[in-house]
Amino acid sequence: MTGNFITRDEVETIALGERFGSELRGGDFVAIYGDLGAGKTHFVQGIGKALNVREVVNSPTFTIVNEYHGTLDVYHIDLYRISSIKEILDLGFEEYVEADAVCVVEWAEKLNGMLPEKRYEVIMTIGGEKVRNISISEVK
């Protein structure tokens, strides 16, 4: 699923993430870009819902990586507090990317050239108090 979308609240952002997540397969990588409060974690909650994740999907800002189990494993990585490529490598980033799971990374711009060639890119911008503009593209 690719295209440009507008959501008007958190519920719609989660629902869009769920529609998108229903098409994901093991080995897929999702790079998410957006400012604080853009709805990145809500979108990931929808992905988790689509993949039958039973745990509560929340922001791994302080833990950096949350691992969820559902139809597929989901590795939810938040790079907000990361300041160097070395820290990313120390997380075992390459193992997450190479796993037969869905790897979702918030603040993907911090990967500086470490993005997989084949990936989805989700760009989220704030269009109003609760309005979000969401662009989903596939890079091959």
KAWOFEN-V109892 format. One record per run of one state. SS is the DSSP state (hx for helix, st for strand, lp for the rest). FROM is the first residue (numbers start at 1). TO is the last residue. If there is no record, write none. Layout:
ss = {SS	SS}
from = {FROM	FROM}
to = {TO	TO}
//
This chain:
ss = {lp	st	lp	hx	lp	st	lp	hx	lp	st	lp	st	lp	hx	lp	hx	lp	st	lp	hx	lp	st	lp	st	lp}
from = {1	3	8	10	22	29	35	40	51	65	70	73	79	85	91	93	99	102	107	108	112	119	127	132	140}
to = {2	7	9	21	28	34	39	50	64	69	72	78	84	90	92	98	101	106	107	111	118	126	131	139	140}
//
